[in-house]
Amino acid sequence: MNNDHQRDAVLAQAVQLREQGRAEQARNQLIELTERYPDDAEIAYQTAWAHDVLELEAEAVPFYERALSNGGLTGEDRHGAFLGLGSTYRVLGRYEPAVQTLGRALEEFPDDPALQAFMAMALYNSGEGRQAVRLLLKALAATSSDRRVQDYRRAIEHYADDLDGVQQQDQ
């Protein structure tokens, strides 16, 4: 079996193990793969994901960073790597890198509600509660299928940009 087929087969098996709840086995296979293919973004991403599943967030970070810096990820995997890294930074209390990472992600995927939700959490943790609420309200208005939310969509979007606005009343 040539190297590409062997790489693909082992990677597919590791992903399947993770999906079956056998994340530790997947992690072990993926670590071996990263040693053989240190510049492979897809392997780095899958290795990071396996670490995250095992709640080994600090160990996941360098793999996410490697995956995003090497190029070669599909759009879907790049999205997942950004979300995973941003979320992992936030869980580790590294709020500034979380906001920066999720900000980069939103530059590439500006209308993604999952990224917006994770960005809102990171903004909240960074003391930017107003910006977090604004982002969540806009995401809610844009993505909700609830009839009442849609009935008030324009108002929700308007007030999201002016949370502190108060009309003056005549006395």
C-alpha atoms as one frame of an Amber mdcrd trajectory, in Angstrom:
protein
   0.000   0.000   0.000   1.536   3.349  -0.953   1.940   6.110   1.615  -1.088
   8.161   0.497  -3.429   5.168   0.681  -1.976   4.116   4.018  -2.332   7.649
   5.387  -5.925   7.869   4.176  -6.843   4.446   5.589  -5.359   5.129   9.036
  -6.900   8.612   9.150 -10.338   7.253   8.197 -10.048   4.554  10.835  -9.082
   7.089  13.509 -12.024   9.343  12.614 -14.342   6.357  12.765 -12.983   5.402
  16.195 -13.629   8.943  17.469 -17.156   8.898  16.048 -17.778   5.551  17.773
 -16.792   7.005  21.150 -13.351   5.417  21.179 -11.530   8.735  21.299  -8.459
   7.524  23.202  -7.731   4.930  20.520  -8.329   7.538  17.842  -5.993   9.951
  19.622  -3.205   7.385  19.777  -3.487   6.632  16.046  -3.634  10.309  15.187
  -0.575  11.174  17.252   1.359   8.499  15.351   0.100   9.976  12.082   1.144
  13.515  13.088   4.647  12.221  13.729   4.775  10.733  10.222   3.005  13.687
   8.555   3.856  16.757  10.684   2.757  19.259   8.012  -0.564  17.608   7.191
  -3.331  20.057   8.134  -6.126  17.473   8.010  -4.316  15.113  10.376  -3.506
  18.015  12.716  -7.177  19.050  12.739  -8.426  15.533  13.456  -5.794  15.172
  16.207  -6.943  18.415  17.812 -10.554  17.253  17.644  -9.705  13.942  19.336
  -7.965  15.837  22.146 -10.987  18.115  22.577 -13.347  15.133  22.805 -11.171
  13.808  25.627 -11.261  17.224  27.344  -7.534  17.667  26.751  -8.009  21.225
  25.553  -4.497  22.498  26.289  -3.033  19.626  24.280  -5.454  20.331  21.411
  -4.304  23.933  20.868  -1.011  23.284  19.025  -2.743  20.845  16.690  -5.490
  23.362  15.862  -2.857  26.052  15.321  -0.863  23.736  13.039  -3.987  22.823
  11.075  -4.863  26.459  10.446  -1.328  27.578   9.628  -0.460  24.848   7.136
  -3.328  25.319   4.702  -4.839  22.360   2.940  -8.093  22.087   4.906 -11.450
  21.940   3.166 -13.752  24.862   3.904 -15.782  22.733   6.312 -12.671  21.553
   8.178 -11.233  25.083   8.270 -14.507  26.279   9.782 -14.351  23.464  12.348
 -10.725  24.203  13.190 -11.465  27.893  13.750 -14.475  27.080  15.912 -12.558
  24.408  17.827  -9.532  26.619  18.461 -11.587  29.669  19.420 -13.761  27.623
  21.755 -10.747  25.883  23.246  -8.977  29.178  23.926 -12.141  30.416  25.657
 -12.465  27.297  27.815  -8.827  27.733  28.831  -9.502  31.344  29.871  -7.473
  32.739  26.984 -10.152  35.224  25.960  -8.118  37.579  23.770  -6.845  34.796
  21.476 -10.389  33.359  21.451 -11.835  36.654  20.194  -9.009  37.050  17.650
  -9.423  33.501  16.328 -13.194  33.703  16.097 -12.865  37.133  14.485 -10.652
  35.622  11.771 -13.208  32.864  11.345 -16.045  35.344  10.950 -14.045  37.184
   8.278 -14.086  33.950   6.257 -17.554  32.755   7.323 -19.396  36.007   8.176
 -22.936  34.669   8.353 -22.237  31.523  10.358 -24.489  31.426  13.446 -22.369
  28.835  15.279 -19.291  31.041  14.994 -21.376  34.033  16.050 -22.569  32.176
  19.159 -19.034  31.189  20.153 -17.832  34.726  19.460 -20.607  36.053  21.706
 -19.412  33.781  24.524 -15.811  34.927  24.061 -16.887  38.578  23.957 -18.907
  38.103  27.145 -15.877  36.556  28.858 -13.775  39.498  27.638 -16.100  41.969
  29.337 -17.823  42.938  26.083 -21.343  42.001  27.137 -23.059  44.643  25.000
 -21.298  43.425  21.835 -22.086  39.803  22.777 -25.815  40.544  23.168 -25.839
  42.509  19.910 -24.283  39.586  18.046 -26.693  37.066  19.577 -29.744  39.197
  18.803 -28.701  39.583  15.180 -28.036  35.844  14.887 -31.407  35.085  16.455
 -33.205  37.431  14.088 -31.413  36.002  11.060 -31.736  32.310  11.868 -34.861
  31.763  13.932 -37.817  30.133  12.269 -40.069  31.160  15.147 -42.997  33.122
  13.737 -42.959  35.725  16.490 -39.229  36.332  16.192 -39.686  36.812  12.446
 -42.661  39.150  13.050 -40.342  41.379  15.085 -37.143  40.760  13.134 -36.685
  44.358  11.981 -37.207  45.681  15.491 -34.822  43.118  17.005 -32.139  43.985
  14.450 -32.674  47.722  15.009 -32.494  47.521  18.785 -29.509  45.177  18.650
 -27.559  48.140  17.241 -28.933  50.548  19.859 -29.313  48.562  23.079 -29.023
  51.664  25.250 -31.233  53.919  23.173 -34.063  55.554  25.090 -36.676  57.852
  23.632 -37.053  61.119  25.472 -40.549  61.750  26.796 -42.135  65.161  27.099
 -42.807  66.087  30.686
